Structures are given as structure tokens and as C-alpha cells.
Amino acid sequence: MRMASHWVLATLLLLPAVTGAGSKIRPTHVPGEVLLRFAHEEAERTLAPVVAAMGRAIAISRSGVRRLQLGPSTSVTEAISYLRSLNGVELAQPNYLYYPTALPNDPNIGDLWAAQNTGQTIDCSDFTVDPCFNYPDNNPPIQSGSDMGLEQAWEVQTDCRGVVVAVIDSGVDYAHADLAGAMWDGTPTYPNHGKDLYGDPSASPPRDEDNDPLPDLTTPEDDHGTHVAGILGAVGNNLAGTTGVCWNAEIMAVRAGGSVTGLNTLDVIASIEFAVDNGASLLNLSFGGELPFDTLFSNAI
């Protein structure tokens, strides 16, 4: 597996769900699910029979958000419209889906033009995902010096240990040769350097969260979180692979979904809460979707 040449740091990208020729329209929310929050406990008790008639509340977040799995006869749009009309319902919205933004494979640091741009020509033909599609003549900006100035920064500091960065994504291959020495130490509770908070109660059998944030290694698209981790902190100066912005880092892996399945609002909220509760100073969220404003996501941030 090669690390990525696309540089993203501590960002939330709200991008169109349809990108590039031949792209398929992906769902914007989890089908058959609504997220709701009551204004107060009395409203929750009073409206419990109404909610029960609509479906089944299958999860509750720390902030009081319920995940309501609707019956087959009720659409998400109808349920939200009805719930919002009820006195005592503070918020009702879809369980939105986000998807990791595309990142290319990268064979060596010479192609990381955003780190050091000498006006080099980059051959994009070898990449599975084209890193040059936004640029004329199939090349990034050729003006020498148009970069992050990392070479100068590395003269000052290369070691970022002490600042825990949570990569909330599709999981991180924490055993990767260029990442094994850059992972957050979560022992004894989280020996695998993070947590998997992706739960799918509608799957058969239902999929629960666990303490192993490893991506689905059988799905190439799920390399996304590993790429992001490499951008942040692939071990530098070790004669192997590439290097991250930090040569030494503490990366907390938080799996909130997959590149194909998407990352839903509720699991992203749980991931943010886990990261902050366990000492993360920075969150990297490199995913987006063609969505309206997500109130619950915003509140979590």
C-alpha cells in the first residue's frame, strides 16, 4: 500500500456526492432512519407511544439523540415532517451519509508537490485515482515554491508527539510499516490505537462497535483512512515509503464507517465524542456529501 500525495489536514469537506465522469449517485442519508431529540424528559415520556408506533428507537447518543428505525410504511420525509410538527420535539432530521474524499496512491515523496514544489513534472498515469484531474496538462501548479514550505518547517521541528490527532474515517491500517510507529498508545483499554464506532443495526446479524479500528482490508476504497493517516504522520527519515507532515506523530484511529457504506451522522458524532474524551487535540474529517446543514454534526463539533 502506498501513501497518498493529496494533502488534507484537519478539514471537513462538504463536496458534491457525484464527482467525475461515470460516478454513481450515492445515497445522502441512511434509508428508513430518522434522528430526533426531545425538548425535555416530559416530552419524551408523553411522546413515547407516538414514536413506538412509527418504529423502533435503536440507539441514544450522549446528547440525547435517538436513532429511530422506521416501519416500512413510513418514509423518512414523512416521518421528519410529522415529528417536527409535534410539541416537545426539539429536532428531527435524516441520518445523513458522508463519504471520504478521493485520495490517490503515491509511490514516493517526489510526487508530494504540496510539500515541496520545485516545478517538477508528475506522471499521473500510474495512479489508481488520478491526482491531476483538476489541473491543466495533467500536472499540478508548476510554479516553483507553491507549496506548504515543509522543508523549512522540518528544519525547526519534525516531532509532533504530545499532540494526538484523531483520524475519523474508514479506519487505519495501524500495522502498516510506515504507520506502526506513529500510532496513539491507547493501552490498556484501546490496545489497537483507537476504536471502531461504526454500527449497523439493520445488518443481519447486526454489526456492533468494537475496539479494533482496522479498515476492511478486502475493500480497496477503505484505504482512505490509512492514506489520511500517512499524510499526517507517516514515519519520516526511515528509508521507507514516504513521510507525513510530522515525522513522529500520535495518530488515534477512529473508524466511523466505510468508503462504500459511508459514514452516518450518529456514528460520526460518537467518533467525535470518543476522540475528545480520550485526549485528541485535533480531528481530521476528510469526508463530505451533497447535503444541507447537519445540525447534529455541527453541535457535536
Sequence and secondary structure as in RCSB ss.txt:
>XXXX:A:sequence
MRMASHWVLATLLLLPAVTGAGSKIRPTHVPGEVLLRFAHEEAERTLAPVVAAMGRAIAISRSGVRRLQLGPSTS
VTEAISYLRSLNGVELAQPNYLYYPTALPNDPNIGDLWAAQNTGQTIDCSDFTVDPCFNYPDNNPPIQSGSDMGL
EQAWEVQTDCRGVVVAVIDSGVDYAHADLAGAMWDGTPTYPNHGKDLYGDPSASPPRDEDNDPLPDLTTPEDDHG
THVAGILGAVGNNLAGTTGVCWNAEIMAVRAGGSVTGLNTLDVIASIEFAVDNGASLLNLSFGGELPFDTLFSNA
I
>XXXX:A:secstr
     S   S B    S  STT     SEEEEEEEEEESSHHHHHHHHHHHHHHEEEEEE TTS EEEEE TT  
HHHHHHHHHTSTTEEEEEEEEEEEE      S GGG TTT  SS    GGG SS TTTTSGGG    STT S  H
HHHHHH  EEEEEEEEEEES   TTSTTTGGGB  BTTTBTTSEEE   BTTSSS B  BS     TT GGGGHH
HHHHHHHH   SSSSS   SSSEEEEEEEE EETTTEEEHHHHHHHHHHHHHTT SEEEB EE S    HHHHHH
 
